[in-house]
Amino acid sequence: MRKKLVAGNWKMNTTRQTAVQLARELVAAAGQETAVEVVVCPPFPYLLLVREVLAGSRIALGAQNLHPEPKGAFTGEVSPVMLTDCGCQWVIVGHSERRRDLGESHEFIRRKLVAAVHHGLQVILCIGETKPERDAGQTFQVVRAQLQDSLPALTSDQLQAVVVAYEPVWAIGTGVNATPEQAQEVHAFVRRWLGEQFDAKTAENLRILYGGSVNASNAGALLAQPDVDGVLVGGASLQASEFLAIIRSARR
Ligand code: 13P
C-alpha cells in the first residue's frame, strides 16, 4: 500500500516572515498528520528557519535543487551535504523550470539524482511533456526518455528513496490541470515502464505524484486515480488553507 505524499514546492516565493508564518500554520493544523506524508520545499535561505518551525512535527523539509558535488568551487551552488546538514530529507530534481529555463541536461539531472540518493536524501524526480509534444502525440516518448536517462543509474534498492512527479509543462502555473484520466494514463505508463526496467515490486512500491495547477478543488479527483500516489503543489502550497485542504483530500 503506497502512502499518499503531498509536497509543496514554494519555488522562489515567500519572505523570512511569510515562510515562517506558512510553516507555523501547517504545523498547527497538520503537524501530526499520519495518514498522509507531507513535505515542504522552501527557498534555500529559509530552510533553517522553516526547519525550526517543523521541529517535532511530522512535516518533512525538502530543498528545490542541489549540485551533485559534495563541495568545491561551484559558485552559487548548494551541495547535498549542505542540504542534509540543514535538515533536509527531500530534494526536487529535474523540475521543468530548471530543465527548460536553465538548460539542465539529462546528464546533469542524472548526476544530481545519484548524488542526492548517495547522500541519503529522498528525491522527487520531475518529468513531463510540453504542449507541442503532447499535441504531436509524443507524451509517452518524452516521458520514457526522461525516465530512461535518469533512473537506470540507480539500483532497485536505491529507488526506494525516489518518487516520480509527472508534471506536464503545459499544466504548470497555467490553471489548466491535466484531467484525472490524462494523469492516470501517464502514471500507469510510468509504472509499466518501472516494471519492465526494474521489477514488479519496484513498480508496485514507487510513488508517482501528479503536479501542475493542483488546488483544493481538483486534488480529490486526481488523488482518486489508482496510480496517482500524491501531488506536487506549486502556487496552492503558498496558502495554508489551500494546502491543508489538499492534504485532507489525500486522506481518503
Ligand atoms: P503549480 O501548482 O503552481 O502549477 O506548480 C506546479 C509545480 O511546478 C510544482 O513543482
Residues whose N, C-alpha, C, O or C-beta is under 5 A from the ligand:
A	BS01	13P	N9 A171 I172 G173 T174 G211 G212 S213 V214 L232 V233 G234 G235 A236
